[in-house]
Amino acid sequence: MIGGIEAGGTKFVCAVGDENGHVKEKTTFPTEDPDQTLEDVEEFFKQYEIQALGVGTFGPVDLDAKSSTYGTIQKTPKINWQYYPFLQKLKEIFSVPIAMDTDVNAACLGEFTYGAARNADSSLYITVGTGIGAGLVQHGRVFQGKNHSEMGHILIPKHPDDDFGGNCPSHGTCFEGLASGPAIEKRYGKKGHLLAEEAHVWELEAYYLAQAIMSYYVILSPEKIILGGGVMKQEKLYPMVQDKFMELLNGYLEVENVKDLIVAPELDDEQGVIGSVMLGLKALEKKA
């Protein structure tokens, strides 16, 4: 069996899967302080003989394999987890190969393997929720540079009629600062689900999503762009983003069918844990 952990800021999902990455059993529990959380993790996995473990974690996390703090959670609002040597602590518990990546990269890998991008050679997964993040898989491999990317913090043009000062403490009006769930709430004084019938809210959101996707597309040229996360539960956004993206592209690059390019996830919020199991499989293959 292969273990997978979707380590989120509010909850952990632990699962075991088979050699094809299919999840067989899983459990969910709240993210507590690190010691308690890892006790819960150990309690679940001791029921199984896992051969490897994959972890898709919240961050920021140091993913530079040459770094002395490799696998350590960096500066985070979750104070108890700040500078916690997550990977090292897991290695002290489990004597199996362990692979760690970001939660969004794990989700991207899950959708690439069994979801909306299963027939594609490359896929960009964007999650729009409490924050904004994105992961890229090309030919079955998760893209990573010296460390993981922070695609939610690109700078995008503000709408000329938008006087909102942004919500990102580091960059103000970056993509996340303008289009995340908390940015929507701060701009309008209401949570997004209470604004469902306010067309202008989603027109502006689609504008910012399309701006970012335009930048990603001309740089990365992914075959599929998957938009997930809590904000995208407003399904009306998909055609709005598709139309605005094509308007911005302005015929410069050929897109045969934008509805096949910019799509919704297919794994019903399971992509993160499925991707984490796939990370575990890759760790096992690497050892072999």
Beta strands, then each sheet from edge to edge (+ up, - down):
strand 1: 2-7
strand 2: 11-17
strand 3: 23-30
strand 4: 52-57
strand 5: 98-102
strand 6: 122-128
strand 7: 132-138
strand 8: 141-142
strand 9: 224-228
strand 10: 262-263
sheet 1: 3+ 2- 1+ 4+ 5+
sheet 2: 8+ 7- 6+ 9+ 10+
end
